[in-house]
């Protein structure tokens, strides 16, 4: 018998990207929601820049609970003020890319501007917490952060955010380098060859950046490696060759779902265990934070992660 009109309508979530094929988000959400016995439909949509505003307005009109925004669509929402205004998105901050949207019905107050969507930014807080937790489990703290990215703007912006917000500081007893030692280290740090941006001093001690793995020497002072982009095999080879401090954590910050790239990182995780934090570890933790904001229900990170690994192994 079909449900009557006055019965509860099944909530709907959307995953948007361009392309969206190969993205494990829908399968992971469906698996976790089923395990949690939460009634919800998840749909994926491939949307280019021109389609995005029309589609999101339609999703709001149809009362979708929330939207996961793939990295391929993120800039238009995070950086395009015209799109943000057109879609009535609130809570957008230039320093924090928007990873998700939560349906926010228009305000009934005449003083408040209308709001269709509330922006959600969780990714950077999530992976920095994963890094802190991993270091603290081994009794370590951040000594130096190495950022690997071919994009100069990304290197600079990420370094500045880590410094300004002290994102990776784990405890007040975090190891620090005395000022005089820090000054001499600046001139000889093997991770920061000529031509690389100057190091940024902070309570993290230093953040150093390189454009590619071949700029990393075999002795590294950094015990947190952030691989934003680049060939996975070269980054992992550089990590294995380098003499690093105890407990050094390698973090895969890439967000594409290329099968070859994934398989290389999967082998690395098998070798390095929890000292390798992969993109699906981060993505699962992000979704576990976002789902309660969409549906008011909790889902398990392990179920999300296992579903992604199943999807990506096919």
N, C-alpha and C positions, 0 to 999 in steps of 0.2 A: 504494500500500500504506500503510495507516495506521501511524503510529509505534508502536513497542513501548513498554510501560510503563516500561522501564528507560532509555529515551532521554531526553535533556535536555528539560525542560519549558520552553516558551517563557515568558520573563519578561513580567509584565504591569505597566503603570503606569496610574494613574487620574488624571483631572482632575475635581475636584468644584467645584460652584458652585450658586447659586440666585438667578437662573437661570444655566444654563451655556450655553444657546444663544447663538451669535454669538461665543463665546470662541475665539480662534484657536490655543489652546495645543495641542490634540490634533493638528491638521493640521501645525503647525510641528514638533512632536516627531516625528510620523510621517515627515515629509520629511527631517529631519535624521538620523534613525536609519537610514532607507533609504540616504541618501547615504554614511553611515559604515559601511554594511553590518553593522548591528547588528540582530540578530533580537529583536524586542520588540513586544508588542501594547499599544496605547494606547486606553483607553476613557474616555468622559466620562459623568458622572452628575450629574443635577439633584437635590440633596439639601437639604431644609429642615432647620430646627434639630432637629426631633424625629427625623428619619431619620439624621442625621449619626452619632451614636454607634453605632447598630446597623450601619450600612453600613461604617464604618471597622473595627469589630470583625470583620465578615465579610471585609473585604479582607485584614486581618491573618491570619485563619484560612486564607484561600486563598493566602497567601504572595505577595500583590502586592508588588513591589519598592519602590514609592514612590507618593506622591500629591502632585499639585500642588493647592494650596488657593487657590481664587479669593478675592478680597477680600470677597466676599459671605458666605463661610463662616469668615473668618479670626478674627473676634472671639470666636466661641464656643470656638475652640481656644486662642487667645492669652490671653483674659481670663477664661474660665469655668473655675475650678479644679476644679469638680465633673466637667466633661466631660474635662478633662485627666487627672484621677485615674482616672476610669472607663475611659478608653481606654489607660491606662498609657503616657502620652507623657512622655518625659524631655527635658531640655534646653530647656524653655520659659522664656524670660526676659520679664518684664513690659515691658521697654523695647524689645524687638524682636519685632514681630509674626511669627507663624509662616507662612511662605509655602509650605512643603513638609514632607512627612513621609517618613522612610526606615524601612523595615521593620527592626525590631530584635528578633530572637527573644528569648524570655524567658531571663533569666540562669539558668545552672545552679547558680550559687553560692547557698547558703542565706542569705548575708549581704546580697546585693544584692536590691533590690526588683524585681519583674517589670517588664519593659519591652516593650511591643508596638511602639511607634513612637519614633523619634528625631526631634525637631523640627529643622527647618532654617530659618534666617533669613538671607537673602542680599540682599534687595532694596535696603535702604538703603546697605549697603556697595558694592553694584554701581553705583547711580546716582551716588553721590558720587565713585567712582573714574572713571566716565565724564566727570564734570564736571572733575575734576582733570586728567585726560589731555587734554581739549580745551583747557583754559586753558594747560597747559604746552606744548602744540604751538605756540601762538602766543607763548610767552614771557611769559604773564600769570600773575597770582596773584589770589587772592580779595581783593577790596576791601570789599565789603559784599554780604550776602545778603538778597534780598527774598522773603518768603513771602506768597503770595496764596491765601487760603482763607477761606470764610465761617464755618468752624467754629473757634470760639475755642480749644477744647481741642486740636485738631489743630495750630493755629498755635503754641500754647504748648509742646506736647510736642515738636514738630519742632525748634523753636528751641532748646529746652533740650538735646536730644540733640546737635544740631550743635555747640553750645557745649561741653557736657560732654565729648564724645568728640573734639572738634576734627576733625570728619569731613572738612571741606573744605580743611584746611591742606595745601598741596601741597609747599612747600619751607621750609627754615629761613630763606630770604631773602625770605619773603613780605612784601609791602608792609604797613606798619603806619602808623597815624596817631598822632603824638605825643599824650601825655595831655592837654595843654592844648588842642590842636586838636580832639581827640575830644570834650572837654567842651563846647566851643562848638557843635560840629556837632550834638550831641544836641538842642539847642534849635531848630535850624533845618533839620533834615533834611527835604527835601521829600517823601520817601517815607513819612514817618511823621506823619500829621496828628493833630490832637487826637482823643482817644478811642481811639487805637490803643495796644496794649500797649507799655510802655517797652522800649527797645532793650536787648539783653543784650550786655554787654561780654565779649569773649573774644579769643583770638589771631586770630579772624576779623575783628577790629576791631568790627563790629556786625552784628547780625541784626535786620532791621526787618520788620514784618508789616502787612498791610492785609487788609481783609475783601473788597474787590472792586477791579477794575481802575480804577474811576472815582476811587479815592483816590490814584492814582499821578499825580504831576505830570509835566510834560514834561521836567524835568531830573532824572535819576536817578543817584545815586552807586553804586547796586548794579550789579555786573557778573556776578551770578548771580541769575537770576529763577526761583523755584520755584513753578509753577502747580499747586497741589494740586487745586483744583476751580474751578468757575465757567465762564461762557460762553467757549469757545475764541476766538471771533471778537473779543470785547471785550478779552481778555488780549493777543492778538496785535496788535490795533490799538493798544493802549496801549504795547506794546513798540516798534512801528514809529514811533509819535509821539515817544517819549521820546528825549532825548539821553543816551546811556549811554556808559560808558567803553569804550575799544577792546576788542574780543574778547568782549563781553558774551554770556553763554550763557543761553538760554531753555530751561527744562526742563519737560516735560509729565509731571507726577506723577499725573495722573488714571489710574484703572485700569478705567474702564468702556470698552466696545467699541462705543459708539454710532456708527453709520455717518456721520452728519452731522458729529459732533465730529471723527472721524478724518480726514475729507476736509479740514477746515479746517486741522488740524495738518499734514497731508501737503503742502498748498500752502505753509504756512509753512516747512516743512523744505526744499522746493524753492527757496525764496527765500533762506533763511538758511544753508542747507547744514549743516555739522557744528555750527554755533553754535546749532542747534535740536535738542535731544535729546528724542525722542518716546517715548511709552509703549511702542511696539513695539521701539525700540532698547533700552530698559531691560529689557523682558520677555525679549527674545532673549538678552541677556547673562546674565540670571538663570538661564534654563533651561540655558545652556551651562555654568554653574557647578554646577547641581544634578544634571544627568544623570550625570556621573562618580561622584557619591555614590550614585546609584541602581544604576548598571549597571557601573561601573568602566571605562566607555568615553567617549571624547571626541567631541563633536559641534561643528560649525562655527557660530559666531555668525552669519556671513553667510547661511548656508543657513536658519537659523531665522528671521532677519529677512526674507529674501526670501519665505519661505513665508507669513509673517504678512501681508506687503504683498499677496501674491497673494490670500490668503483675504479680506482686508478690502476689496479692490477689486472683489469679485464683487457 
